[in-house]
Amino acid sequence: MIPWKALSGLLLLVGSLQQQTWAKESKGHVSVVIVGATGDLARKYLWQGFFQLYGEQVSSGHSFSFYGAALSEPEKGNLAMSEILKGLACPADVAPERCALLKDQFLKLSQYRQLQTAEHYAALSAEIREQLKQEGLVEAGRLFYLSVPPFSYADIAEKINSSCRPDPEVWLRVVLEKPFGHDYESALQLSKDLKKFLKEEEMYRIDHYLGKQAVTQILPFRHENRKFLDPIWNKHHIERVEIVMKETVDAKGRTHFYNQYGVIRDVIQNHLTEILTHVAMEIPVNRSSSEEILKSKLKLFGSLQRLAKGSAVIGQYQAYNSEVTVELNKTADYISITPTFAGVAVYIENSQWDGIPFILTSGKALDERVSYARVLFRNQVFCTQNIVSVHCKPKQIIFHIGQGNLKYPAFLVSKNLFKPQLPLSGWKEVTEYTNVSLFGQPLSEYYVYTPVAQMDPYAVLISHIFQAKRDSFVSAENLLASWNFWTPLLDGISHEYPRAYPGGVDNANLLDFELQGNEVSFVHEAVVLLSPVQGGASSESFQITQGKYRTNEMVTAWAEELVSRLASDLHMAAEEAVKRSGQFHLALSGGSSPIALFQRLVLHHYTFPWKETHLWMVDERCVSLTERGSNFRNLHDNLLQHIKVPYFNIHPMPVLVNQRLCVEEDGGAESYEKEMSRLINGTSFDWVLLGVGDDGHTASLFRGCKLDVLENKLVALTESPFKPHQRMSLTFSAINKAKNIRVLVLGKGKHEMITQLSRVKDDPKKWPITGVKPSNGKLVWYIDYEALLG
């Protein structure tokens, strides 16, 4: 190990006079520990990034020491690290003499340590303290960069916390690399594990796209040009936003990782979603506040419309399966359905962006390597003759992140939009154009800005870690919000077979997709499809079938087809009722099952007669209607806010009366019954949609309900064995008077209950759903295959 003097590099660089000045203004000593220091990421980016940080900060008053750490024995680790450090390079604007001196001092300040046990971490901490004592330095901070697999994060965090944590007045920063989980639950668990040992402000979760120069400047660009952008950065002027990352490479050599994650988890959930937030979030008043920026991102996540299976198209390049078979030692009949391509339509439910598609696309084995965010504006100009006139051409702003025909990061603004303010320092306007076109237009038709000097994103982010610029990193709240948004889609497509594509230019138009309502679908039918696993059942193996269940009609299919059929039947019934009587009275139950129906109605049934439809509640929890647990809130979030229905046609249950929830004396149930009697002919609903709980309850009629007490009521207060215990519900008297009753049952979790119900006699006290017996109407069960067959 080479002995070092932490001040020596600084003294040699700034001279004796500056030495005296620095000694008076010392900002303290920083110890940098790269865990995984001889790995691929460290070799390519991290050591170079920390060397650049050292060059920038060496004259600022800080002193440094750098530790490369790994599991290897010192002899092997020293050799590997020395080879990496030999390849360090200075930025082009650093003079050769200064570069040689910087590099020499950096090498002297860097050493290898084996870090495997708690004793190793304790020994490192003791050495840092001893060296600080010898040099007479005050410790400013410790920075640990964990360039290791995520499964080891918690173990390392525990060792740092117990054996290598600095004193309370000294900052600690621990840098973590993605992936941070593979869905919401795993991300939540990882977050909980790390919080046992580290504070949130001590963790810096890296997404290297947040260090891309074009991405770092999106918010400043929007702020600097708000005079032009504020009037047009909204749904009235923007047609769509495209966020794209295309790769020509395949997954060969990475299939062990890639086959577990796929393109959405690998790229879209993180990189492209971060770009989306920068384009769409509200710009905080205080842009220098990391906390305010992160809060604004979190607010945007809360406005994202829930994704369904129809929100995405997926593909897989044809050679992928054979690569997986070889690299993972799979049998010849193995079929991977991991997508290597995805196109997703994301919608934001707020007044600024409502209805505007954000199209997120990424894939491997495509025709070019390029990444960008493109904001395409509506052009309201109709050109009668001179269609090449500047005001007839597309209006767009492009945040060109890298690669492609342009090669370098840039902002491009159509000249028929506005001339933007020059971005922050370090950027320049391009006035000499090469023979390059972007989206069918030559560069001369754009205002183009590019960085004066290109920087590696890891170097940018390492600098931001040092500056504690936390908005350049992923907070725990935003991470969980992102996974909460993406996990339902990932679950929905987990058994889908992706479209096969040959790769490269041979893909032609096979992966082109189009918007249909709020969903997306491939434009052309597939030429080649992956075969289902032999012996397994695919969704094509079953059609919608009809039969009998408990002596009533039953419709069964896979969940998506079943919900589609239910929506069509409901639509037909609504139109018939309106034709017959001028109105349609629909009562809807709570729970999660109706959500799929709501989404289907919103996305596919544009001619549904909502204007003539009255919406009633089958049951309600005794909570405020604005709370997440409210059935009405569920109805509002998933249906009402997406359709045009007259306000006076919406009938929530009055669970809150006189500032009290479900108090008998306040007469909420009686009030709802009177409203039904006043508006519904014979208090007979046209259609009632019910679900069934695992215990056989329906509406909020549970086992043990005093049916004799409820017999003469249409609406009553009931008790649930689940929280919140108090409920308001239609009674069997109201339900059984309906003209049509439909029971929707979805999911494998309901299989046992459905099997039991098929064998029991009518016993409403034990199995409340068996109390549903229409007086003159029709009962039909809609049960998906998973619930019916298990």
MARFILO-748185 format. One record per residue (C-alpha): x, y, z; residue in three letters. Coordinates in steps of 0.25 Angstrom, whole numbers, plus 2048, in hexadecimal, padded with zeros to 3 digits. Layout:
# residues N
XYZALA...
***
This chain:
# residues 790
800800800MET80580E7FCILE806817808PRO7FF824805TRP7FE83280ALYS7F0838808ALA7F5846806LEU8008437FDSER7F98447F0GLY7F28517F4LEU7FF8577F8LEU8068537EBLEU7FB8597E3LEU7F88667E9VAL80686A7EFGLY80A86F7FCSER80287C7FCLEU7F58747F9GLN7F986A803GLN7F987480EGLN7EB87A809THR7E586B808TRP7EA868816ALA7E287381CLYS7D5870813GLU7D6860814SER7C885A811LYS7CC84D817GLY7D083F812HIS7C8836809VAL7CA827809SER7C48207FCVAL7C28117FCVAL7BF80A7EFILE7B97FC7F3VAL7BA7F37E7GLY7C67FB7E2ALA7CC7F17D8THR7BE7EE7D1GLY7BA7F37C4ASP7B27FF7C8LEU7BE8047D0ALA7C88017C5ARG7C08097BBLYS7BA8147C2TYR7BC8157D1LEU7CB8177D3TRP7CB8217C7GLN7BF8297CEGLY7C682A7DBPHE7D382E7D5PHE7CB8397CEGLN7C583D7DBLEU7D383D7E1TYR7D88467D6GLY7CC8507D8GLU7CD8507E7GLN7DC84F7EAVAL7DD85F7ECSER7D08617F3SER7D485E801GLY7D184F802HIS7DB844803SER7D88367FFPHE7DC827800SER7D781D7F7PHE7D580E7FATYR7D28037F0GLY7CB7F87F7ALA7C77EA7F3ALA7C67DC7F8LEU7D47D87F2SER7E17D67FAGLU7E97E27FAPRO7F47DD7F0GLU7E97DA7E5LYS7E17E67E8GLY7ED7EF7E8ASN7F17EA7DALEU7E37EC7D4ALA7E27FA7DAMET7EF7FE7D5SER7EC7FA7C7GLU7DF8027C7ILE7E680F7CDLEU7F080F7C2LYS7E58127B8GLY7E081E7BFLEU7DF82B7B6ALA7DE83A7B8CYS7D38427B1PRO7D88497A4ALA7D98567AAASP7E38527B5VAL7F28557B1ALA7FB8497B0PRO80484D7BBGLU7F884F7C5ARG7F28427C0CYS7FF83A7C3ALA8008417D1LEU7F183E7D4LEU7F28307D0LYS7FF82D7D8ASP7F88337E4GLN7EB82B7E2PHE7F381E7E1LEU7FA8217EELYS7ED8247F5LEU7E78177F0SER7E880A7F6GLN7E27FC7F6TYR7DB7F6802ARG7D47E8804GLN7C67EB80ALEU7BF7DE80DGLN7BC7DD81CTHR7B87E7827ALA7C67E682CGLU7CB7EB81EHIS7C27F781FTYR7C67FA82DALA7D57FA829ALA7D280381ELEU7CB80D827SER7D680C831ALA7E080F826GLU7D881B821ILE7D882182FARG7E781E831GLU7EB825824GLN7E2831827LEU7E9832835LYS7F783182FGLN7F483C825GLU7EC84582EGLY7E0845826LEU7D1846829VAL7C883C822GLU7BE842819ALA7B7835814GLY7B882680FARG7B2822802LEU7B08137FFPHE7AD8107F1TYR7A68027F0LEU7A97FC7E2SER7A47EE7E6VAL7987E67E4PRO78C7EB7ECPRO78A7DF7F4PHE7977E37FCSER7927F17FFTYR78C7EE80CALA7977E6811ASP7A17F180DILE7997FC813ALA7987F4820GLU7A87F3820LYS7A980281DILE79F806828ASN7A57FD833SER7B47FE82FSER7B780A826CYS7AD815829ARG7B482282BPRO7B182B837ASP7A3832837PRO7A883F833GLU7AF839826VAL7A683681ATRP7A4828815LEU7A0825806ARG79D817801VAL79B8167F2VAL79380B7EDLEU7918057DEGLU7858007D8LYS77D7F77D8PRO7767FB7E4PHE76C7EF7E4GLY7647E97D9HIS7567ED7DEASP7507F67E8TYR7507EB7F3GLU75F7E87F1SER7637F77F0ALA75B7F97FDLEU7627EE804GLN7707F3800LEU76C801804SER7687FB812LYS7757F3813ASP77E7FF810LEU777808819LYS77B800825LYS789804823PHE78981181BLEU78181E81BLYS77A82280EGLU78282E80DGLU78F82580DGLU78A81D801MET78D8217F3TYR7868187E9ARG78C81A7DBILE78581A7CEASP79081E7C5HIS7868247BBTYR78482F7C5LEU7938337C2GLY7918337B3LYS7938427AFGLN7878447A7ALA77E83E7B3VAL7858477BDTHR7818537B5GLN7728507B2ILE76D8577BFLEU7778637BDPRO7738647AEPHE7648647B2ARG76686F7BDHIS76F8787B4GLU7648777A9ASN7588787B1ARG7538847AALYS75287C79DPHE74F86F7A3LEU7448727AEASP7398757A4PRO73C86979CILE74185E7A5TRP7348577A7ASN72984E7A1LYS72385A798HIS73085B790HIS73884E791ILE734842789GLU73D838790ARG74A835797VAL75482A792GLU75E82579CILE76781B794VAL774813797MET77780A78CLYS78380078CGLU78A7F8781THR7907EE78AVAL78A7E278FASP78A7DC79DALA7947D179ALYS79D7D07A7GLY7937D67B0ARG7887CC7AFTHR78A7C87BDHIS7857D67C2PHE77D7DA7B6TYR7747CD7B6ASN76F7D17C4GLN76D7E07C1TYR7697E27B2GLY7697F07ABVAL75E7F77B4ILE7667F47C1ARG7737F67BBASP7718037B4VAL7638097B3ILE75F8087C2GLN76B8107C6ASN7728187BAHIS76781C7B2LEU75D81E7BDTHR7678287C3GLU76782F7B6ILE7588307B6LEU7588367C4THR7628417BFHIS7598447B3VAL74C8447BAALA74E8487C9MET74B8567CEGLU75785E7D0ILE7598627DEPRO75A8717E2VAL76786D7E9ASN76F8667DEARG77B8657E7SER77485D7F1SER77684E7EFSER76A84B7F9GLU7608547F1GLU76584D7E3ILE76383F7E9LEU7558437EFLYS7518487E1SER75583B7DBLYS74D8337E6LEU74183B7E3LYS7428387D4LEU7438297D8PHE73582B7DFGLY72F8307D2SER7338247C9LEU72781C7C4GLN72880E7C8ARG72E8057BDLEU7267F97B8ALA72B7ED7AFLYS7267F57A3GLY72F8017A6SER73B7F97A0ALA7407F1794VAL74C7E8796ILE7567E178DGLY7627D778EGLN76D7D6784TYR76D7C877EGLN77B7C4782ALA7787C8791TYR7737BA795ASN77E7B278FSER7887BC797GLU7817B97A4VAL7807AA7A1THR7907AA7A0VAL7947B47AAGLU78A7AF7B5LEU78B7A07B2ASN77D79E7AFLYS7777927A8THR774793799ALA76579479BASP7667A17A4TYR75F7AD7A0ILE7627BB7A6SER7577C57A5ILE7607D17AATHR75D7DD7A1PRO7697E479BTHR7617EE794PHE7557F679AALA74D802796GLY7448087A1VAL73A8137A1ALA73A81B7AEVAL72F8257B1TYR72F8307BCILE7228347C3GLU7238427C6ASN71E84F7BFSER72B8527B8GLN72D8447B1TRP72083D7B1ASP71E8357A4GLY72D83779FILE73482A79DPRO7428287A2PHE74881D799ILE7538167A0LEU75B80C797THR768804798SER76D7F8793GLY77A7EF78FLYS77E7EB781ALA7777F777BLEU77C7FF76EASP78480A775GLU78980E783ARG78381B787VAL77C821793SER77382E793TYR767834798ALA75E83B78EARG753844790VAL74A845784LEU741851783PHE73385277CARG73485B770ASN72786276EGLN72C868760VAL725863754PHE72E865748CYS72686773BTHR732867731GLN74086A737ASN74185D73FILE75085F741VAL74E86D748SER75486D755VAL74786F75DHIS742862756CYS74D85975BLYS74D851768PRO74F859775LYS75785177FGLN76185278AILE76B84778BILE774844797PHE77E83B790HIS78583379AILE78F82C792GLY794823786GLN78B823779GLY78E82B76DASN792837776LEU79C83077ELYS79D83A789TYR79383F794PRO78A84B790ALA77E853791PHE776856784LEU76B85F782VAL763861775SER76586F770LYS75687076EASN75486F77DLEU75E87A784PHE76C87D785LYS770878793PRO77987E79DGLN78687879DLEU78786D7A8PRO79086F7B4LEU79F8717B3SER7A68667ACGLY79D8657A0TRP79F86C793LYS79686E786GLU79986677AVAL79986F76ETHR7A1866764GLU79885A760TYR79D84D75BTHR795845751ASN78C83F75BVAL77D83E75CSER77483B769LEU766836767PHE76683A759GLY76B84875BGLN77A84D758PRO781853764LEU78086175DSER771861761GLU774860770TYR77B86977ATYR78586077FVAL78D86078CTYR798857791THR7A285679DPRO7AF85D79BVAL7B68507A0ALA7AF8427A2GLN7B083C7AFMET7AD82E7B4ASP7A182C7BCPRO7A88257C7TYR7B28317C9ALA7A683A7C9VAL79F8327D4LEU7AB8307DCILE7AD83F7DDSER79E8407E1HIS7A08367ECILE7AC83E7F1PHE7A384B7F1GLN7978437F7ALA78E8477ECLYS78483D7EFARG77A8407E4ASP7848397DASER78182C7E1PHE7758237E4VAL76E8257F2SER7678197F9ALA75A8207F7GLU75B8227E8ASN7618147E6LEU75580D7EDLEU74C8177E6ALA7528127D8SER7518047DCTRP7438057E1ASN74080B7D3PHE7478007CATRP7447F47D2THR7367F27CEPRO73A7F27BFLEU7457E97C2LEU73C7DF7C9ASP7327E07BEGLY73C7DD7B3ILE7437D27BBSER73D7C77B3HIS73C7CE7A6GLU7447C979ATYR74C7D4793PRO74C7D6785ARG7587D077EALA7617D9775TYR76D7D676DPRO7767E1772GLY77D7EE76CGLY7787F475FVAL7717E775CASP7667EB766ASN7607F475CALA7537F8760ASN7507EC769LEU7517F4776LEU749800772ASP73E80277BPHE73280C77CGLU729812786LEU71A80D787GLN714815792GLY71D81479EASN723807799GLU72D80378FVAL72E7F8785SER7377F377APHE7347F976DVAL7377ED765HIS7347DE768GLU7407D676CALA7477CE762VAL74E7C576CVAL7497C277ALEU74F7BB786LEU7487AD788SER7427AB796PRO7497A179FVAL74679379BGLN73B78D7A4GLY73779B7AAGLY72A7A27A8ALA72B7AF7A1SER7207BA7A1SER71C7B5793GLU7197A7798SER70B7AC79EPHE7007B4798GLN6F57BB79FILE6EB7B07A3THR6DE7B07AAGLN6D87A67B4GLY6D17A57C1LYS6D67A87CFTYR6CC7A67DBARG6C17A47D1THR6C37B27CBASN6CA7B67BEGLU6D97B77BEMET6E37BE7B5VAL6F17B97B6THR6FE7BD7AFALA70C7C37B2TRP70B7CF7BAALA70E7D97AFGLU7037D37A5GLU6F97D17B1LEU6FA7E07B4VAL6F97E47A6SER6EC7DB7A5ARG6E67E17B2LEU6E97EF7ADALA6E27EC7A0SER6D67E67A7ASP6D57F27B0LEU6D67FC7A4HIS6CB7F479DMET6C27F47A9ALA6C48037ABALA6C080679DGLU6B47FE79EGLU6B08047ABALA6B28127A6VAL6AA80F799LYS69F8097A2ARG69E8137ADSER6A881E7ABGLY6B181B7B6GLN6BA8107BBPHE6BC80D7CAHIS6C98067CDLEU6CD8017DBALA6DC7FE7DDLEU6E37F67E8SER6F07FA7EEGLY6FD7F17EFGLY7087EF7E4SER7007E67DASER6F87F27D4PRO7057FA7D1ILE7087F27C4ALA6F97F47BFLEU6FB8037C2PHE7078047BAGLN7017FC7AEARG6F58057AELEU6FE8117AEVAL70780D7A3LEU6FE80579AHIS6F080A79CHIS6EF818797TYR6E1818793THR6DC8137A1PHE6CF81B7A4PRO6D68227B1TRP6CD82E7AFLYS6C18257B2GLU6C781C7BCTHR6C581E7CBHIS6D18187D4LEU6CD8127E1TRP6D680B7ECMET6D37FC7F0VAL6DA7FF7FDASP6E4808804GLU6EE80880FARG6EC81281ACYS6F781B817VAL6F8829810SER6F5827801LEU70282E7FETHR70A823805GLU7118187FDARG70980D804GLY6FC813800SER6F580B7F5ASN6F08197EFPHE6FE81E7EEARG7028117E7ASN6F68137DDLEU6FB8227DBHIS70981F7D9ASP7078137CFASN6FA8187C8LEU6F38257CBLEU6FF82E7C8GLN7018287BAHIS6F38297B5ILE6E88347B3LYS6DD8317BDVAL6D383C7C2PRO6D783F7D1TYR6C983D7D5PHE6C982F7D0ASN6D382B7DAILE6CE8257E7HIS6D88227F2PRO6D381C7FEMET6D282680APRO6DB820814VAL6DF82E819LEU6D483581FVAL6D584082AASN6E483F82AGLN6E283082FARG6E4823828LEU6D9819827CYS6D181D833VAL6C3816833GLU6BC823839GLU6C182B82DASP6B9823823GLY6C3822818GLY6BD814814ALA6AF819814GLU6B382680CSER6BA81D801TYR6AD814801GLU6A48207FFLYS6AD8257F3GLU6AC8177EDMET69D8187EESER69C8267E8ARG6A48237DCLEU6A38147D9ILE69680E7D4ASN6928047DEGLY6A08057E4THR6A47FB7DASER6B27FD7D5PHE6B47FA7C6ASP6C27F37C9TRP6C97EF7D6VAL6D77EB7D6LEU6DC7E37E2LEU6E97DC7E6GLY6EB7D07F0VAL6F57D07FBGLY6FE7C57FFASP6F47C280AASP6E87C2801GLY6E37D0805HIS6DD7D97FATHR6DB7E87FBALA6DD7EB80ASER6D47E080ELEU6DD7D7816PHE6DB7C981EARG6D27CB82AGLY6CB7D7825CYS6BD7D882BLYS6B57D681FLEU6A87D7825ASP6AB7E582AVAL6AF7E981CLEU6A37E2815GLU69B7EF814ASN6A67F8811LYS6AD7FC803LEU6B980280AVAL6BF7FF817ALA6CB801820LEU6D37F4822THR6DF7EE829GLU6EB7E8822SER6F57DF828PRO7007E7821PHE7047F5823LYS6FE7FF822PRO6F37F7829HIS6E7800827GLN6E1800819ARG6D5805811MET6CF7FB807SER6C37F87FELEU6BB7EC804THR6B67E07FEPHE6A97E67FCSER6AF7F17F3ALA6B87E87ECILE6AE7DE7E9ASN6A47E87E3LYS6AF7EB7D8ALA6AC7E87C9LYS6BA7E27C7ASN6C47DE7D1ILE6D27DA7CDARG6DC7D47D6VAL6EB7D67D2LEU6F67CC7D8VAL7047CD7D4LEU7117C77D8GLY7177BA7DDLYS7157BE7EBGLY7067BD7E9LYS7077AE7E4HIS7057A77F2GLU6F97B07F5MET6F27AE7E7ILE6F479F7E9THR6EE79F7F7GLN6E27A77F2LEU6DF79E7E7SER6DD7937F1ARG6D579A7FCVAL6C679C7FDLYS6C07AA7FFASP6C47AF80CASP6C57BF80CPRO6C97BF81BLYS6D57B7818LYS6D77BA809TRP6D17C8807PRO6D37C77F8ILE6C87BC7F8THR6BE7C67FCGLY6BF7CC7EFVAL6B27C77E8LYS6AC7D17DEPRO69D7D27E0SER69A7D57D1ASN6A87D87CBGLY6B37D07C6LYS6C07CB7CELEU6CD7C87C5VAL6DA7C47CBTRP6E77C97C4TYR6F27C07C9ILE7007C07C3ASP7087B37C0TYR7117B57CCGLU7067B67D6ALA6FE7AB7D0LEU7097A17CDLEU7147A57D6GLY
***
